[in-house]
Amino acid sequence: MVTHGIWVFGYGSIIWRPDIEFRERRIARVRGWKRRFWQGSHDHRGVPHAPGRVVTLVPDESDSCDGMAYLVDHSVAEATFAGLDHREKNGYKRHDVRLEFRDGDACDGVVYIAPAGNHAWLGPASDIEVVAQIRRSVGPSGANIDYLTELATALRALEIDDPHVFTLERLALETGQGQRSG
């Protein structure tokens, strides 16, 4: 596949709210990673003394993560990455990945991953604990429950199955009867 740009892979809010200039977008997969609500959000879906939970990718050689890839022209790449670096400043770092598209094409791309041990890392917890934290967290970008439900809605629209996200959404809606806290 020949491109005249850089593919940026999104697996969280970048799926439904990319806020970047792109020429093309395609559903893509990265192998060896899985999406988990293990990253703290002190700046978007929570606050420093009460962080929310957002997704990051964690290594798992037996798994993969599907999301949306955006082709960014070289002419706007510097500005795009400046904006994304600011947006993803709370523990995320750029990583090079191999993207596989649904049509069988593949190419290299860039993804933001918050690695274990970063300053905002929360790590694994039981589904009930994760949901409780999501339900009570609110930050400058809104309620954390909205992040969870927007992600689940976007994944369904793209026909992407993610049991981790869908289980958390179901539990959050069951425990809150669909109402937000905070």
C-alpha positions as CSV (number, residue, x, y, z in Angstrom):
1,M,0.0,0.0,0.0
2,V,1.5,3.3,-1.1
3,T,0.4,6.4,0.9
4,H,1.5,10.0,1.0
5,G,0.8,10.5,4.7
6,I,0.9,9.0,8.1
7,W,-1.8,6.6,9.5
8,V,-2.8,7.4,13.0
9,F,-4.7,4.6,14.8
10,G,-7.4,5.4,17.4
11,Y,-8.9,2.9,19.7
12,G,-10.7,5.2,22.3
13,S,-12.1,8.7,21.9
14,I,-10.2,9.2,18.7
15,I,-12.7,6.8,17.1
16,W,-15.7,9.0,17.6
17,R,-14.0,12.4,18.1
18,P,-10.8,12.5,16.1
19,D,-10.5,16.3,16.0
20,I,-7.7,16.0,13.4
21,E,-7.6,16.8,9.7
22,F,-7.5,13.5,7.7
23,R,-7.8,12.5,4.1
24,E,-9.1,9.0,4.7
25,R,-10.3,6.7,7.5
26,R,-10.5,3.0,7.7
27,I,-11.2,0.3,10.2
28,A,-7.9,-1.3,11.3
29,R,-6.5,-3.8,13.7
30,V,-3.3,-4.0,15.7
31,R,-2.1,-7.4,16.8
32,G,-0.4,-8.2,20.1
33,W,-2.4,-5.6,22.0
34,K,-5.8,-5.4,23.8
35,R,-7.9,-2.4,24.8
36,R,-8.3,-1.9,28.6
37,F,-9.7,0.8,30.9
38,W,-6.5,0.8,32.9
39,Q,-5.3,4.4,32.4
40,G,-6.2,7.3,34.7
41,S,-7.7,10.5,33.3
42,H,-6.8,13.5,35.4
43,D,-7.3,16.0,32.6
44,H,-10.4,14.9,30.5
45,R,-12.7,12.4,32.3
46,G,-11.6,13.1,35.8
47,V,-9.6,15.5,37.9
48,P,-6.2,15.1,39.7
49,H,-7.8,14.1,43.1
50,A,-10.4,11.9,41.5
51,P,-9.2,10.5,38.1
52,G,-11.5,8.8,35.7
53,R,-10.6,5.7,33.7
54,V,-10.0,5.7,30.0
55,V,-8.6,3.1,27.6
56,T,-5.0,2.2,26.7
57,L,-3.5,-0.7,24.9
58,V,-1.8,-3.4,27.0
59,P,0.5,-6.0,25.4
60,D,-1.0,-9.4,24.8
61,E,0.5,-11.5,22.1
62,S,-2.6,-13.7,21.8
63,D,-5.0,-10.7,21.3
64,S,-5.7,-7.8,19.0
65,C,-7.5,-4.5,19.0
66,D,-9.7,-3.1,16.3
67,G,-10.2,0.7,15.9
68,M,-10.1,3.5,13.3
69,A,-7.1,4.6,11.4
70,Y,-6.8,8.1,9.9
71,L,-4.6,9.0,7.0
72,V,-3.0,12.4,7.8
73,D,-1.2,14.2,5.0
74,H,2.4,15.0,5.5
75,S,1.6,18.7,5.0
76,V,-0.4,18.7,8.3
77,A,1.4,16.0,10.2
78,E,3.4,18.3,12.4
79,A,0.4,20.3,13.5
80,T,-1.7,17.1,13.9
81,F,0.9,15.5,16.2
82,A,1.3,18.7,18.2
83,G,-2.4,18.6,18.9
84,L,-2.5,14.9,19.6
85,D,0.6,15.1,21.9
86,H,-1.3,17.8,23.9
87,R,-4.5,15.8,23.9
88,E,-2.7,12.6,25.0
89,K,-0.3,14.2,27.4
90,N,-1.5,12.4,30.5
91,G,0.8,9.4,30.2
92,Y,0.5,8.4,26.5
93,K,3.5,8.0,24.2
94,R,3.6,7.5,20.5
95,H,4.4,4.0,19.3
96,D,4.9,2.6,15.8
97,V,2.5,-0.3,14.9
98,R,1.6,-2.4,12.0
99,L,-2.0,-1.8,10.9
100,E,-4.1,-4.4,9.2
101,F,-7.2,-3.2,7.3
102,R,-10.4,-5.2,6.8
103,D,-9.7,-5.4,3.1
104,G,-6.4,-7.2,3.7
105,D,-4.1,-4.2,3.1
106,A,-1.5,-3.5,5.8
107,C,0.9,-0.6,6.5
108,D,2.7,1.1,9.3
109,G,1.1,3.6,11.6
110,V,1.3,5.5,14.8
111,V,-0.7,5.0,18.0
112,Y,-0.7,6.6,21.4
113,I,-0.3,4.1,24.3
114,A,-0.1,4.8,28.0
115,P,2.4,2.2,29.2
116,A,2.2,0.5,32.6
117,G,3.9,2.6,35.2
118,N,3.3,6.0,33.7
119,H,2.3,8.8,36.2
120,A,-1.5,8.2,35.5
121,W,-1.5,4.4,35.4
122,L,-4.2,2.8,37.4
123,G,-3.8,-0.8,36.1
124,P,-6.2,-3.7,36.4
125,A,-9.1,-3.8,38.8
126,S,-12.3,-5.9,39.0
127,D,-15.0,-4.9,36.5
128,I,-17.2,-3.7,39.5
129,E,-14.4,-1.4,40.7
130,V,-13.7,0.0,37.2
131,V,-17.4,0.7,36.7
132,A,-17.8,2.4,40.1
133,Q,-14.9,4.7,39.3
134,I,-16.2,5.4,35.8
135,R,-19.7,6.2,37.2
136,R,-18.4,8.7,39.8
137,S,-15.8,10.4,37.6
138,V,-16.3,13.7,35.9
139,G,-13.7,16.0,34.3
140,P,-13.4,19.0,31.9
141,S,-14.4,16.8,28.9
142,G,-17.5,15.5,30.7
143,A,-18.7,12.5,32.6
144,N,-16.6,9.4,32.4
145,I,-19.7,7.3,31.8
146,D,-20.2,9.2,28.6
147,Y,-16.7,8.2,27.4
148,L,-17.6,4.5,28.1
149,T,-21.0,4.7,26.3
150,E,-19.7,6.7,23.4
151,L,-16.9,4.1,22.9
152,A,-19.3,1.2,23.1
153,T,-21.7,2.9,20.6
154,A,-18.9,3.7,18.2
155,L,-17.5,0.1,18.3
156,R,-21.0,-1.3,17.6
157,A,-21.5,1.1,14.7
158,L,-18.2,-0.2,13.2
159,E,-19.1,-3.8,14.0
160,I,-16.2,-4.2,16.3
161,D,-16.7,-6.7,19.1
162,D,-14.9,-5.8,22.4
163,P,-16.1,-7.9,25.3
164,H,-14.2,-5.8,27.9
165,V,-15.9,-2.5,26.8
166,F,-19.3,-4.1,26.4
167,T,-19.2,-5.8,29.8
168,L,-18.3,-2.6,31.5
169,E,-21.0,-0.7,29.7
170,R,-23.6,-3.3,30.6
171,L,-22.5,-3.2,34.3
172,A,-22.5,0.6,34.3
173,L,-26.0,0.8,32.9
174,E,-27.3,-1.9,35.2
175,T,-25.9,-0.4,38.3
176,G,-27.0,3.1,37.4
177,Q,-30.2,2.3,35.6
178,G,-28.7,4.3,32.8
179,Q,-28.3,7.5,34.8
180,R,-25.1,9.3,35.3
181,S,-23.6,10.1,38.6
182,G,-21.5,13.1,39.5
